[in-house]
């Protein structure tokens, strides 16, 4: 059994998945014809991309803060 297992990686992965879904929704709306879709597409793409980048950075920081498993050798 793993001691002190955190749910943080799962939460960050879920957030990045939602960010990807929002980004893809923005891309889909941007490829359809119509001015009202284009006005909504760019903000969705920006938000989706920001969530993905933020999730990757937070996951990297979380992994960097983990203690070494090799006992310091």
Secondary structure as UniProt FT lines:
FT   TURN            3..4
FT   HELIX           8..31
FT   HELIX           35..65
FT   TURN            71..72
//
